[in-house]
Amino acid sequence: MNIIIAGAGKVGKVLVRQLAAEGHALTVIDQNNRVLEKLVVQYDAIGIHGNCAAKTVLEQAGIREADLLITATNADEVNLLCCLTAHGINPNIHTIARIRDPEYAEQIMSMRDTFPLSLIVNPEKQAAMEIERLLKFPGFLRRESFAKGRSQIVELRIDSNSKLKNVSLFDMGSVVKCRVLVCAVLRGGQALAPSGNFILQEGDRIFVTASTSDLAQLLKNLNVSTRRVRQVLLCGGGRVSFYLAGLLEKDGISVKLIEKNPDHCLTLAESLPNTSVICGDCSNQSILDDQGIDQCDALVSLTGLDETNMILSLYATNRGVPQVITKLSREESITIAGAMNLGSVISPKELCSNIIVRYVRAMQNQTGAAVSVHTFADGQVEAVEFLVDESTPNCDVPLKNIRLKPDVLIASIIHDLKSESPNGESRFVPGDRIVVVTGQRGMLQQLGDIFI
């Protein structure tokens, strides 16, 4: 497809990388020539220097022939104006806008028919919702849901005290005493597709798929703490903190938020009446001690600096905080984080780009398109959910008799309300949903792509 991306910031760069890998023709608009030149050379995209909301610039970018426009500049107003202008030139174009301001988001939803937007994405709100989910279901470093929560892929770290340390996957069932499937292992920064004789080692991050009930049993049998979160300490008062504090207030969770800008503290205190807003530097140990870091159930580091967030999370882990969540923005930080004990790592731009990639794939393949797309293992592995219909090959055939493409694993089959970790005798039929895991991102555009 012909796709125009307006804005080559953090989200824009991730989108260029992902969509270029899937073979789309990309045109990138930005006002920074140096950023454009790097993207053009690295990803064979077309670069247009200028204001993306200007009609002349959009015409130069080929808006009349484009299938999709994604606006991801730092200004919500520019993103909206760009989409409005593009739709005026090309009424058939699909438009996706990143809208971050809470006031604009509510306004646009209430005036949906006025704005010609196919999709609205908000990285900070999406990150806050993901963090809330992790806080409500502690025990896992990460949790990806499929089929409305009936099947999940979760992340666990093998530490020095883990019951799974030095255990082979063949013997894992005797330890966890429930049916789970290890679909990937991250070791030394490299994602591996393990076989049955694979032996888990200290420091491994494993990605397990199972039903919700089996995952609860998994945590219990591994003696992983799942106590309910009652007190949360948020470090940093940015948009993610604002959205998250509001969600946690509704959940009845006690929230303390540390922010060093006095004026912003007043704004947050007015908007979040049930949150304790503390004016101070969260990187100061005495501030953390005064606010009861030893008594909190969870600490979430949400400052604007990745380095500060990593230090805060390491400190919280050393102080024995039961649950630690770290927000990271830069790709290089996420890579480094794999070797550090930072608890759960959240990347707003990755969450946002996954939503957009799923929409793009649905545009391409109206039949058999992905229902949801998630990346994990530091972005090296992709899990894709598909709906099985009458046209799907190999329906009602045992998996042992089906030939799948290399590096493809059927990780879960969801029949009605029940999720199954499949074996050789498992089958799928029309109406089922299946979750497929692959290390080749972008390879699976539709369900038929998994078969030889």
Stockholm file with secondary structure:
# STOCKHOLM 1.0

chainA/1-452         MNIIIAGAGKVGKVLVRQLAAEGHALTVIDQNNRVLEKLVVQYDAIGIHGNCAAKTVLEQAGIREADLLITATNADEVNLLCCLTAHGINPNIHTIARIRDPEYAEQIMSMRDTFPLSLIVNPEKQAAMEIERLLKFPGFLRRESFAKGRSQIVELRIDSNSKLKNVSLFDMGSVVKCRVLVCAVLRGGQALAPSGNFILQEGDRIFVTASTSDLAQLLKNLNVSTRRVRQVLLCGGGRVSFYLAGLLEKDGISVKLIEKNPDHCLTLAESLPNTSVICGDCSNQSILDDQGIDQCDALVSLTGLDETNMILSLYATNRGVPQVITKLSREESITIAGAMNLGSVISPKELCSNIIVRYVRAMQNQTGAAVSVHTFADGQVEAVEFLVDESTPNCDVPLKNIRLKPDVLIASIIHDLKSESPNGESRFVPGDRIVVVTGQRGMLQQLGDIFI
#=GR chainA/1-452 SS CEEEEECCSHHHHHHHHHHHHTTCEEEEEESCHHHHHHHHHHHCCEEEESCTTSHHHHHHTTTTTCSEEEECCSCHHHHHHHHHHHHHHCTTCEEEEECCCHHHHHHHHHTTTTSCCSEEECHHHHHHHHHHHHHHSTTCSEEEEETTTTEEEEEEECCTTCTTTTCBHHHHHHHHCSCCEEEEEEETTEEECCCTTCBCCTTCEEEEEEEHHHHHHHHHHTTCCCCCCCEEEEECCSHHHHHHHHHHHHTTCEEEEEESCHHHHHHHHHHCTTEEEEESCTTSHHHHHHTTTTTCSEEEECCSCHHHHHHHHHHHHHTTCSEEEEECCSHHHHHHHTTSCCSEEECHHHHHHHHHHHHHHHHHCSSSBCSEEEEETTTTEEEEEEECCTTSTTTTCCGGGCCBCTTEEEEEEEETTEEECCCTTCCCCTTCEEEEEESSTTCCSBGGGGBC
#=GC SS_cons         CEEEEECCSHHHHHHHHHHHHTTCEEEEEESCHHHHHHHHHHHCCEEEESCTTSHHHHHHTTTTTCSEEEECCSCHHHHHHHHHHHHHHCTTCEEEEECCCHHHHHHHHHTTTTSCCSEEECHHHHHHHHHHHHHHSTTCSEEEEETTTTEEEEEEECCTTCTTTTCBHHHHHHHHCSCCEEEEEEETTEEECCCTTCBCCTTCEEEEEEEHHHHHHHHHHTTCCCCCCCEEEEECCSHHHHHHHHHHHHTTCEEEEEESCHHHHHHHHHHCTTEEEEESCTTSHHHHHHTTTTTCSEEEECCSCHHHHHHHHHHHHHTTCSEEEEECCSHHHHHHHTTSCCSEEECHHHHHHHHHHHHHHHHHCSSSBCSEEEEETTTTEEEEEEECCTTSTTTTCCGGGCCBCTTEEEEEEEETTEEECCCTTCCCCTTCEEEEEESSTTCCSBGGGGBC
//
